Amino acid sequence: MGAPEPGEHVQSHSGELLYWVTFDTPQYDSDGCGPYRKAQIWSRYLRAESDLAS
């Protein structure tokens, strides 16, 4: 959805980036809150599609 942003949270890793992602279908979080259509995700939680195929 745009350029990644530097992570400025106290728990972010040095140089970690944050990405906005849009979900194919609305999602709920682990507490059952939602539905969310997009979210800001820390780079440590993202994997390339090619990594998922292995």
PDBQT receptor file of N, H, CA, C and O in Angstrom, charges set to zero:
ATOM      1  N   MET A   1       0.812  -1.197   0.000  1.00  0.00    +0.000 N 
ATOM      2  CA  MET A   1       0.000   0.000   0.000  1.00  0.00    +0.000 C 
ATOM      3  C   MET A   1       0.852   1.255   0.000  1.00  0.00    +0.000 C 
ATOM      4  O   MET A   1       0.336   2.360  -0.169  1.00  0.00    +0.000 OA
ATOM      5  N   GLY A   2       2.130   1.095   0.185  1.00  0.00    +0.000 N 
ATOM      6  H   GLY A   2       2.549   0.197   0.322  1.00  0.00    +0.000 HD
ATOM      7  CA  GLY A   2       3.007   2.254   0.213  1.00  0.00    +0.000 C 
ATOM      8  C   GLY A   2       4.398   1.836   0.607  1.00  0.00    +0.000 C 
ATOM      9  O   GLY A   2       4.685   0.652   0.787  1.00  0.00    +0.000 OA
ATOM     10  N   ALA A   3       5.249   2.812   0.738  1.00  0.00    +0.000 N 
ATOM     11  H   ALA A   3       5.016   3.773   0.592  1.00  0.00    +0.000 HD
ATOM     12  CA  ALA A   3       6.631   2.525   1.125  1.00  0.00    +0.000 C 
ATOM     13  C   ALA A   3       6.674   2.051   2.577  1.00  0.00    +0.000 C 
ATOM     14  O   ALA A   3       5.893   2.529   3.400  1.00  0.00    +0.000 OA
ATOM     15  N   PRO A   4       7.573   1.119   2.903  1.00  0.00    +0.000 N 
ATOM     16  CA  PRO A   4       7.703   0.688   4.289  1.00  0.00    +0.000 C 
ATOM     17  C   PRO A   4       8.165   1.851   5.168  1.00  0.00    +0.000 C 
ATOM     18  O   PRO A   4       8.833   2.776   4.705  1.00  0.00    +0.000 OA
ATOM     19  N   GLU A   5       7.793   1.780   6.438  1.00  0.00    +0.000 N 
ATOM     20  H   GLU A   5       7.251   1.029   6.814  1.00  0.00    +0.000 HD
ATOM     21  CA  GLU A   5       8.154   2.824   7.390  1.00  0.00    +0.000 C 
ATOM     22  C   GLU A   5       9.107   2.239   8.426  1.00  0.00    +0.000 C 
ATOM     23  O   GLU A   5       8.991   1.064   8.776  1.00  0.00    +0.000 OA
ATOM     24  N   PRO A   6      10.051   3.046   8.921  1.00  0.00    +0.000 N 
ATOM     25  CA  PRO A   6      10.952   2.533   9.956  1.00  0.00    +0.000 C 
ATOM     26  C   PRO A   6      10.189   2.246  11.249  1.00  0.00    +0.000 C 
ATOM     27  O   PRO A   6       9.295   2.998  11.636  1.00  0.00    +0.000 OA
ATOM     28  N   GLY A   7      10.556   1.156  11.904  1.00  0.00    +0.000 N 
ATOM     29  H   GLY A   7      11.283   0.545  11.590  1.00  0.00    +0.000 HD
ATOM     30  CA  GLY A   7       9.933   0.808  13.175  1.00  0.00    +0.000 C 
ATOM     31  C   GLY A   7      10.495   1.667  14.286  1.00  0.00    +0.000 C 
ATOM     32  O   GLY A   7      11.700   1.653  14.538  1.00  0.00    +0.000 OA
ATOM     33  N   GLU A   8       9.632   2.414  14.953  1.00  0.00    +0.000 N 
ATOM     34  H   GLU A   8       8.653   2.425  14.749  1.00  0.00    +0.000 HD
ATOM     35  CA  GLU A   8      10.079   3.305  16.019  1.00  0.00    +0.000 C 
ATOM     36  C   GLU A   8       9.582   2.843  17.387  1.00  0.00    +0.000 C 
ATOM     37  O   GLU A   8       9.740   3.558  18.377  1.00  0.00    +0.000 OA
ATOM     38  N   HIS A   9       8.991   1.669  17.447  1.00  0.00    +0.000 N 
ATOM     39  H   HIS A   9       8.862   1.089  16.643  1.00  0.00    +0.000 HD
ATOM     40  CA  HIS A   9       8.500   1.120  18.705  1.00  0.00    +0.000 C 
ATOM     41  C   HIS A   9       9.681   0.625  19.525  1.00  0.00    +0.000 C 
ATOM     42  O   HIS A   9      10.682   0.192  18.955  1.00  0.00    +0.000 OA
ATOM     43  N   VAL A  10       9.590   0.679  20.839  1.00  0.00    +0.000 N 
ATOM     44  H   VAL A  10       8.777   1.031  21.302  1.00  0.00    +0.000 HD
ATOM     45  CA  VAL A  10      10.688   0.262  21.719  1.00  0.00    +0.000 C 
ATOM     46  C   VAL A  10      11.059  -1.210  21.500  1.00  0.00    +0.000 C 
ATOM     47  O   VAL A  10      12.207  -1.587  21.734  1.00  0.00    +0.000 OA
ATOM     48  N   GLN A  11      10.118  -2.045  21.058  1.00  0.00    +0.000 N 
ATOM     49  H   GLN A  11       9.185  -1.739  20.867  1.00  0.00    +0.000 HD
ATOM     50  CA  GLN A  11      10.389  -3.465  20.845  1.00  0.00    +0.000 C 
ATOM     51  C   GLN A  11      10.786  -3.805  19.412  1.00  0.00    +0.000 C 
ATOM     52  O   GLN A  11      11.051  -4.969  19.111  1.00  0.00    +0.000 OA
ATOM     53  N   SER A  12      10.834  -2.816  18.523  1.00  0.00    +0.000 N 
ATOM     54  H   SER A  12      10.619  -1.871  18.767  1.00  0.00    +0.000 HD
ATOM     55  CA  SER A  12      11.237  -3.119  17.147  1.00  0.00    +0.000 C 
ATOM     56  C   SER A  12      12.755  -3.319  17.095  1.00  0.00    +0.000 C 
ATOM     57  O   SER A  12      13.500  -2.718  17.869  1.00  0.00    +0.000 OA
ATOM     58  N   HIS A  13      13.189  -4.158  16.183  1.00  0.00    +0.000 N 
ATOM     59  H   HIS A  13      12.584  -4.646  15.554  1.00  0.00    +0.000 HD
ATOM     60  CA  HIS A  13      14.612  -4.424  15.990  1.00  0.00    +0.000 C 
ATOM     61  C   HIS A  13      15.261  -3.246  15.278  1.00  0.00    +0.000 C 
ATOM     62  O   HIS A  13      14.583  -2.474  14.601  1.00  0.00    +0.000 OA
ATOM     63  N   SER A  14      16.546  -3.111  15.428  1.00  0.00    +0.000 N 
ATOM     64  H   SER A  14      17.097  -3.738  15.979  1.00  0.00    +0.000 HD
ATOM     65  CA  SER A  14      17.286  -2.048  14.757  1.00  0.00    +0.000 C 
ATOM     66  C   SER A  14      17.100  -2.185  13.240  1.00  0.00    +0.000 C 
ATOM     67  O   SER A  14      17.375  -3.248  12.684  1.00  0.00    +0.000 OA
ATOM     68  N   GLY A  15      16.647  -1.152  12.581  1.00  0.00    +0.000 N 
ATOM     69  H   GLY A  15      16.423  -0.288  13.033  1.00  0.00    +0.000 HD
ATOM     70  CA  GLY A  15      16.451  -1.168  11.138  1.00  0.00    +0.000 C 
ATOM     71  C   GLY A  15      15.194  -1.883  10.674  1.00  0.00    +0.000 C 
ATOM     72  O   GLY A  15      14.975  -2.015   9.470  1.00  0.00    +0.000 OA
ATOM     73  N   GLU A  16      14.358  -2.349  11.603  1.00  0.00    +0.000 N 
ATOM     74  H   GLU A  16      14.536  -2.242  12.581  1.00  0.00    +0.000 HD
ATOM     75  CA  GLU A  16      13.140  -3.073  11.216  1.00  0.00    +0.000 C 
ATOM     76  C   GLU A  16      12.149  -2.131  10.529  1.00  0.00    +0.000 C 
ATOM     77  O   GLU A  16      11.997  -0.971  10.911  1.00  0.00    +0.000 OA
ATOM     78  N   LEU A  17      11.483  -2.666   9.509  1.00  0.00    +0.000 N 
ATOM     79  H   LEU A  17      11.607  -3.609   9.199  1.00  0.00    +0.000 HD
ATOM     80  CA  LEU A  17      10.512  -1.885   8.752  1.00  0.00    +0.000 C 
ATOM     81  C   LEU A  17       9.095  -2.360   9.061  1.00  0.00    +0.000 C 
ATOM     82  O   LEU A  17       8.869  -3.511   9.435  1.00  0.00    +0.000 OA
ATOM     83  N   LEU A  18       8.151  -1.439   8.893  1.00  0.00    +0.000 N 
ATOM     84  H   LEU A  18       8.334  -0.504   8.589  1.00  0.00    +0.000 HD
ATOM     85  CA  LEU A  18       6.730  -1.738   9.052  1.00  0.00    +0.000 C 
ATOM     86  C   LEU A  18       6.056  -1.590   7.695  1.00  0.00    +0.000 C 
ATOM     87  O   LEU A  18       6.299  -0.624   6.973  1.00  0.00    +0.000 OA
ATOM     88  N   TYR A  19       5.205  -2.559   7.355  1.00  0.00    +0.000 N 
ATOM     89  H   TYR A  19       5.008  -3.344   7.942  1.00  0.00    +0.000 HD
ATOM     90  CA  TYR A  19       4.509  -2.574   6.061  1.00  0.00    +0.000 C 
ATOM     91  C   TYR A  19       3.014  -2.554   6.285  1.00  0.00    +0.000 C 
ATOM     92  O   TYR A  19       2.503  -3.237   7.172  1.00  0.00    +0.000 OA
ATOM     93  N   TRP A  20       2.309  -1.768   5.478  1.00  0.00    +0.000 N 
ATOM     94  H   TRP A  20       2.725  -1.213   4.758  1.00  0.00    +0.000 HD
ATOM     95  CA  TRP A  20       0.848  -1.828   5.465  1.00  0.00    +0.000 C 
ATOM     96  C   TRP A  20       0.446  -2.926   4.487  1.00  0.00    +0.000 C 
ATOM     97  O   TRP A  20       0.935  -2.964   3.358  1.00  0.00    +0.000 OA
ATOM     98  N   VAL A  21      -0.436  -3.811   4.916  1.00  0.00    +0.000 N 
ATOM     99  H   VAL A  21      -0.833  -3.779   5.834  1.00  0.00    +0.000 HD
ATOM    100  CA  VAL A  21      -0.939  -4.876   4.048  1.00  0.00    +0.000 C 
ATOM    101  C   VAL A  21      -2.463  -4.816   4.014  1.00  0.00    +0.000 C 
ATOM    102  O   VAL A  21      -3.104  -4.419   4.987  1.00  0.00    +0.000 OA
ATOM    103  N   THR A  22      -3.023  -5.212   2.893  1.00  0.00    +0.000 N 
ATOM    104  H   THR A  22      -2.502  -5.535   2.102  1.00  0.00    +0.000 HD
ATOM    105  CA  THR A  22      -4.468  -5.310   2.730  1.00  0.00    +0.000 C 
ATOM    106  C   THR A  22      -4.817  -6.785   2.622  1.00  0.00    +0.000 C 
ATOM    107  O   THR A  22      -4.214  -7.506   1.827  1.00  0.00    +0.000 OA
ATOM    108  N   PHE A  23      -5.779  -7.241   3.408  1.00  0.00    +0.000 N 
ATOM    109  H   PHE A  23      -6.269  -6.655   4.054  1.00  0.00    +0.000 HD
ATOM    110  CA  PHE A  23      -6.170  -8.642   3.418  1.00  0.00    +0.000 C 
ATOM    111  C   PHE A  23      -7.137  -8.943   2.281  1.00  0.00    +0.000 C 
ATOM    112  O   PHE A  23      -7.945  -8.094   1.903  1.00  0.00    +0.000 OA
ATOM    113  N   ASP A  24      -7.051 -10.159   1.734  1.00  0.00    +0.000 N 
ATOM    114  H   ASP A  24      -6.394 -10.848   2.041  1.00  0.00    +0.000 HD
ATOM    115  CA  ASP A  24      -7.984 -10.594   0.693  1.00  0.00    +0.000 C 
ATOM    116  C   ASP A  24      -9.404 -10.634   1.249  1.00  0.00    +0.000 C 
ATOM    117  O   ASP A  24     -10.351 -10.219   0.582  1.00  0.00    +0.000 OA
ATOM    118  N   THR A  25      -9.542 -11.128   2.454  1.00  0.00    +0.000 N 
ATOM    119  H   THR A  25      -8.772 -11.465   2.996  1.00  0.00    +0.000 HD
ATOM    120  CA  THR A  25     -10.840 -11.133   3.154  1.00  0.00    +0.000 C 
ATOM    121  C   THR A  25     -10.606 -10.555   4.539  1.00  0.00    +0.000 C 
ATOM    122  O   THR A  25      -9.527 -10.743   5.102  1.00  0.00    +0.000 OA
ATOM    123  N   PRO A  26     -11.583  -9.860   5.105  1.00  0.00    +0.000 N 
ATOM    124  CA  PRO A  26     -11.409  -9.270   6.433  1.00  0.00    +0.000 C 
ATOM    125  C   PRO A  26     -10.978 -10.319   7.459  1.00  0.00    +0.000 C 
ATOM    126  O   PRO A  26     -11.433 -11.462   7.429  1.00  0.00    +0.000 OA
ATOM    127  N   GLN A  27     -10.090  -9.905   8.367  1.00  0.00    +0.000 N 
ATOM    128  H   GLN A  27      -9.720  -8.977   8.391  1.00  0.00    +0.000 HD
ATOM    129  CA  GLN A  27      -9.504 -10.812   9.356  1.00  0.00    +0.000 C 
ATOM    130  C   GLN A  27      -9.830 -10.360  10.775  1.00  0.00    +0.000 C 
ATOM    131  O   GLN A  27     -10.104  -9.185  11.020  1.00  0.00    +0.000 OA
ATOM    132  N   TYR A  28      -9.797 -11.310  11.701  1.00  0.00    +0.000 N 
ATOM    133  H   TYR A  28      -9.575 -12.264  11.502  1.00  0.00    +0.000 HD
ATOM    134  CA  TYR A  28      -9.967 -11.041  13.127  1.00  0.00    +0.000 C 
ATOM    135  C   TYR A  28      -8.651 -11.321  13.826  1.00  0.00    +0.000 C 
ATOM    136  O   TYR A  28      -7.891 -12.190  13.401  1.00  0.00    +0.000 OA
ATOM    137  N   ASP A  29      -8.375 -10.580  14.908  1.00  0.00    +0.000 N 
ATOM    138  H   ASP A  29      -8.992  -9.874  15.253  1.00  0.00    +0.000 HD
ATOM    139  CA  ASP A  29      -7.141 -10.842  15.647  1.00  0.00    +0.000 C 
ATOM    140  C   ASP A  29      -7.355 -11.952  16.665  1.00  0.00    +0.000 C 
ATOM    141  O   ASP A  29      -8.448 -12.509  16.761  1.00  0.00    +0.000 OA
ATOM    142  N   SER A  30      -6.311 -12.274  17.425  1.00  0.00    +0.000 N 
ATOM    143  H   SER A  30      -5.423 -11.822  17.346  1.00  0.00    +0.000 HD
ATOM    144  CA  SER A  30      -6.379 -13.401  18.359  1.00  0.00    +0.000 C 
ATOM    145  C   SER A  30      -7.368 -13.163  19.503  1.00  0.00    +0.000 C 
ATOM    146  O   SER A  30      -7.789 -14.114  20.162  1.00  0.00    +0.000 OA
ATOM    147  N   ASP A  31      -7.743 -11.903  19.744  1.00  0.00    +0.000 N 
ATOM    148  H   ASP A  31      -7.402 -11.131  19.208  1.00  0.00    +0.000 HD
ATOM    149  CA  ASP A  31      -8.741 -11.589  20.771  1.00  0.00    +0.000 C 
ATOM    150  C   ASP A  31     -10.163 -11.608  20.217  1.00  0.00    +0.000 C 
ATOM    151  O   ASP A  31     -11.125 -11.413  20.960  1.00  0.00    +0.000 OA
ATOM    152  N   GLY A  32     -10.294 -11.842  18.911  1.00  0.00    +0.000 N 
ATOM    153  H   GLY A  32      -9.513 -12.000  18.308  1.00  0.00    +0.000 HD
ATOM    154  CA  GLY A  32     -11.610 -11.858  18.284  1.00  0.00    +0.000 C 
ATOM    155  C   GLY A  32     -12.081 -10.489  17.819  1.00  0.00    +0.000 C 
ATOM    156  O   GLY A  32     -13.212 -10.346  17.354  1.00  0.00    +0.000 OA
ATOM    157  N   CYS A  33     -11.218  -9.478  17.943  1.00  0.00    +0.000 N 
ATOM    158  H   CYS A  33     -10.299  -9.595  18.321  1.00  0.00    +0.000 HD
ATOM    159  CA  CYS A  33     -11.590  -8.133  17.491  1.00  0.00    +0.000 C 
ATOM    160  C   CYS A  33     -11.452  -8.052  15.972  1.00  0.00    +0.000 C 
ATOM    161  O   CYS A  33     -10.643  -8.760  15.372  1.00  0.00    +0.000 OA
ATOM    162  N   GLY A  34     -12.225  -7.208  15.381  1.00  0.00    +0.000 N 
ATOM    163  H   GLY A  34     -12.882  -6.633  15.869  1.00  0.00    +0.000 HD
ATOM    164  CA  GLY A  34     -12.195  -7.036  13.935  1.00  0.00    +0.000 C 
ATOM    165  C   GLY A  34     -13.611  -6.902  13.433  1.00  0.00    +0.000 C 
ATOM    166  O   GLY A  34     -14.509  -6.631  14.230  1.00  0.00    +0.000 OA
ATOM    167  N   PRO A  35     -13.846  -7.074  12.189  1.00  0.00    +0.000 N 
ATOM    168  CA  PRO A  35     -12.907  -7.504  11.149  1.00  0.00    +0.000 C 
ATOM    169  C   PRO A  35     -12.007  -6.351  10.692  1.00  0.00    +0.000 C 
ATOM    170  O   PRO A  35     -12.420  -5.192  10.656  1.00  0.00    +0.000 OA
ATOM    171  N   TYR A  36     -10.787  -6.700  10.350  1.00  0.00    +0.000 N 
ATOM    172  H   TYR A  36     -10.451  -7.642  10.379  1.00  0.00    +0.000 HD
ATOM    173  CA  TYR A  36      -9.816  -5.745   9.835  1.00  0.00    +0.000 C 
ATOM    174  C   TYR A  36      -9.613  -5.993   8.347  1.00  0.00    +0.000 C 
ATOM    175  O   TYR A  36      -9.530  -7.139   7.905  1.00  0.00    +0.000 OA
ATOM    176  N   ARG A  37      -9.535  -4.926   7.589  1.00  0.00    +0.000 N 
ATOM    177  H   ARG A  37      -9.603  -3.996   7.948  1.00  0.00    +0.000 HD
ATOM    178  CA  ARG A  37      -9.327  -5.026   6.150  1.00  0.00    +0.000 C 
ATOM    179  C   ARG A  37      -7.873  -4.767   5.771  1.00  0.00    +0.000 C 
ATOM    180  O   ARG A  37      -7.416  -5.188   4.708  1.00  0.00    +0.000 OA
ATOM    181  N   LYS A  38      -7.138  -4.061   6.658  1.00  0.00    +0.000 N 
ATOM    182  H   LYS A  38      -7.509  -3.719   7.521  1.00  0.00    +0.000 HD
ATOM    183  CA  LYS A  38      -5.719  -3.815   6.441  1.00  0.00    +0.000 C 
ATOM    184  C   LYS A  38      -5.050  -3.700   7.802  1.00  0.00    +0.000 C 
ATOM    185  O   LYS A  38      -5.716  -3.499   8.817  1.00  0.00    +0.000 OA
ATOM    186  N   ALA A  39      -3.719  -3.830   7.814  1.00  0.00    +0.000 N 
ATOM    187  H   ALA A  39      -3.178  -3.994   6.989  1.00  0.00    +0.000 HD
ATOM    188  CA  ALA A  39      -2.974  -3.747   9.066  1.00  0.00    +0.000 C 
ATOM    189  C   ALA A  39      -1.535  -3.365   8.783  1.00  0.00    +0.000 C 
ATOM    190  O   ALA A  39      -1.021  -3.574   7.683  1.00  0.00    +0.000 OA
ATOM    191  N   GLN A  40      -0.898  -2.804   9.790  1.00  0.00    +0.000 N 
ATOM    192  H   GLN A  40      -1.315  -2.634  10.683  1.00  0.00    +0.000 HD
ATOM    193  CA  GLN A  40       0.532  -2.518   9.703  1.00  0.00    +0.000 C 
ATOM    194  C   GLN A  40       1.256  -3.692  10.357  1.00  0.00    +0.000 C 
ATOM    195  O   GLN A  40       1.023  -4.008  11.524  1.00  0.00    +0.000 OA
ATOM    196  N   ILE A  41       2.138  -4.333   9.589  1.00  0.00    +0.000 N 
ATOM    197  H   ILE A  41       2.328  -4.077   8.642  1.00  0.00    +0.000 HD
ATOM    198  CA  ILE A  41       2.810  -5.552  10.019  1.00  0.00    +0.000 C 
ATOM    199  C   ILE A  41       4.314  -5.311  10.098  1.00  0.00    +0.000 C 
ATOM    200  O   ILE A  41       4.898  -4.704   9.200  1.00  0.00    +0.000 OA
ATOM    201  N   TRP A  42       4.930  -5.780  11.160  1.00  0.00    +0.000 N 
ATOM    202  H   TRP A  42       4.456  -6.273  11.889  1.00  0.00    +0.000 HD
ATOM    203  CA  TRP A  42       6.389  -5.682  11.301  1.00  0.00    +0.000 C 
ATOM    204  C   TRP A  42       7.030  -6.676  10.339  1.00  0.00    +0.000 C 
ATOM    205  O   TRP A  42       6.509  -7.770  10.123  1.00  0.00    +0.000 OA
ATOM    206  N   SER A  43       8.157  -6.288   9.769  1.00  0.00    +0.000 N 
ATOM    207  H   SER A  43       8.580  -5.400   9.944  1.00  0.00    +0.000 HD
ATOM    208  CA  SER A  43       8.814  -7.122   8.756  1.00  0.00    +0.000 C 
ATOM    209  C   SER A  43       9.163  -8.512   9.275  1.00  0.00    +0.000 C 
ATOM    210  O   SER A  43       9.200  -9.453   8.481  1.00  0.00    +0.000 OA
ATOM    211  N   ARG A  44       9.419  -8.683  10.556  1.00  0.00    +0.000 N 
ATOM    212  H   ARG A  44       9.389  -7.919  11.201  1.00  0.00    +0.000 HD
ATOM    213  CA  ARG A  44       9.787 -10.009  11.083  1.00  0.00    +0.000 C 
ATOM    214  C   ARG A  44       8.652 -11.027  10.942  1.00  0.00    +0.000 C 
ATOM    215  O   ARG A  44       8.888 -12.233  11.004  1.00  0.00    +0.000 OA
ATOM    216  N   TYR A  45       7.435 -10.546  10.755  1.00  0.00    +0.000 N 
ATOM    217  H   TYR A  45       7.243  -9.566  10.706  1.00  0.00    +0.000 HD
ATOM    218  CA  TYR A  45       6.282 -11.452  10.644  1.00  0.00    +0.000 C 
ATOM    219  C   TYR A  45       5.859 -11.721   9.200  1.00  0.00    +0.000 C 
ATOM    220  O   TYR A  45       4.884 -12.436   8.969  1.00  0.00    +0.000 OA
ATOM    221  N   LEU A  46       6.571 -11.163   8.234  1.00  0.00    +0.000 N 
ATOM    222  H   LEU A  46       7.363 -10.582   8.421  1.00  0.00    +0.000 HD
ATOM    223  CA  LEU A  46       6.233 -11.347   6.824  1.00  0.00    +0.000 C 
ATOM    224  C   LEU A  46       7.177 -12.333   6.168  1.00  0.00    +0.000 C 
ATOM    225  O   LEU A  46       8.364 -12.378   6.491  1.00  0.00    +0.000 OA
ATOM    226  N   ARG A  47       6.648 -13.127   5.244  1.00  0.00    +0.000 N 
ATOM    227  H   ARG A  47       5.683 -13.091   4.982  1.00  0.00    +0.000 HD
ATOM    228  CA  ARG A  47       7.436 -14.077   4.460  1.00  0.00    +0.000 C 
ATOM    229  C   ARG A  47       7.046 -13.905   2.992  1.00  0.00    +0.000 C 
ATOM    230  O   ARG A  47       5.889 -13.646   2.661  1.00  0.00    +0.000 OA
ATOM    231  N   ALA A  48       8.039 -14.055   2.133  1.00  0.00    +0.000 N 
ATOM    232  H   ALA A  48       8.979 -14.265   2.402  1.00  0.00    +0.000 HD
ATOM    233  CA  ALA A  48       7.770 -13.994   0.691  1.00  0.00    +0.000 C 
ATOM    234  C   ALA A  48       6.968 -15.223   0.282  1.00  0.00    +0.000 C 
ATOM    235  O   ALA A  48       7.127 -16.292   0.871  1.00  0.00    +0.000 OA
ATOM    236  N   GLU A  49       6.114 -15.077  -0.718  1.00  0.00    +0.000 N 
ATOM    237  H   GLU A  49       5.985 -14.208  -1.196  1.00  0.00    +0.000 HD
ATOM    238  CA  GLU A  49       5.321 -16.216  -1.209  1.00  0.00    +0.000 C 
ATOM    239  C   GLU A  49       6.202 -17.389  -1.594  1.00  0.00    +0.000 C 
ATOM    240  O   GLU A  49       5.837 -18.539  -1.348  1.00  0.00    +0.000 OA
ATOM    241  N   SER A  50       7.361 -17.121  -2.197  1.00  0.00    +0.000 N 
ATOM    242  H   SER A  50       7.657 -16.187  -2.397  1.00  0.00    +0.000 HD
ATOM    243  CA  SER A  50       8.256 -18.202  -2.599  1.00  0.00    +0.000 C 
ATOM    244  C   SER A  50       8.755 -18.979  -1.385  1.00  0.00    +0.000 C 
ATOM    245  O   SER A  50       9.020 -20.175  -1.505  1.00  0.00    +0.000 OA
ATOM    246  N   ASP A  51       8.893 -18.346  -0.221  1.00  0.00    +0.000 N 
ATOM    247  H   ASP A  51       8.677 -17.375  -0.123  1.00  0.00    +0.000 HD
ATOM    248  CA  ASP A  51       9.306 -19.042   0.999  1.00  0.00    +0.000 C 
ATOM    249  C   ASP A  51       8.213 -19.983   1.501  1.00  0.00    +0.000 C 
ATOM    250  O   ASP A  51       8.513 -20.994   2.135  1.00  0.00    +0.000 OA
ATOM    251  N   LEU A  52       6.973 -19.669   1.229  1.00  0.00    +0.000 N 
ATOM    252  H   LEU A  52       6.729 -18.847   0.714  1.00  0.00    +0.000 HD
ATOM    253  CA  LEU A  52       5.850 -20.472   1.700  1.00  0.00    +0.000 C 
ATOM    254  C   LEU A  52       5.721 -21.775   0.918  1.00  0.00    +0.000 C 
ATOM    255  O   LEU A  52       5.213 -22.765   1.443  1.00  0.00    +0.000 OA
ATOM    256  N   ALA A  53       6.180 -21.782  -0.339  1.00  0.00    +0.000 N 
ATOM    257  H   ALA A  53       6.593 -20.977  -0.766  1.00  0.00    +0.000 HD
ATOM    258  CA  ALA A  53       6.056 -22.954  -1.189  1.00  0.00    +0.000 C 
ATOM    259  C   ALA A  53       7.029 -24.063  -0.794  1.00  0.00    +0.000 C 
ATOM    260  O   ALA A  53       6.812 -25.222  -1.148  1.00  0.00    +0.000 OA
ATOM    261  N   SER A  54       8.089 -23.730  -0.072  1.00  0.00    +0.000 N 
ATOM    262  H   SER A  54       8.265 -22.789   0.215  1.00  0.00    +0.000 HD
ATOM    263  CA  SER A  54       9.102 -24.734   0.296  1.00  0.00    +0.000 C 
ATOM    264  C   SER A  54       8.675 -25.569   1.476  1.00  0.00    +0.000 C 
ATOM    265  O   SER A  54       9.414 -26.454   1.906  1.00  0.00    +0.000 OA
TER     266      SER A  54
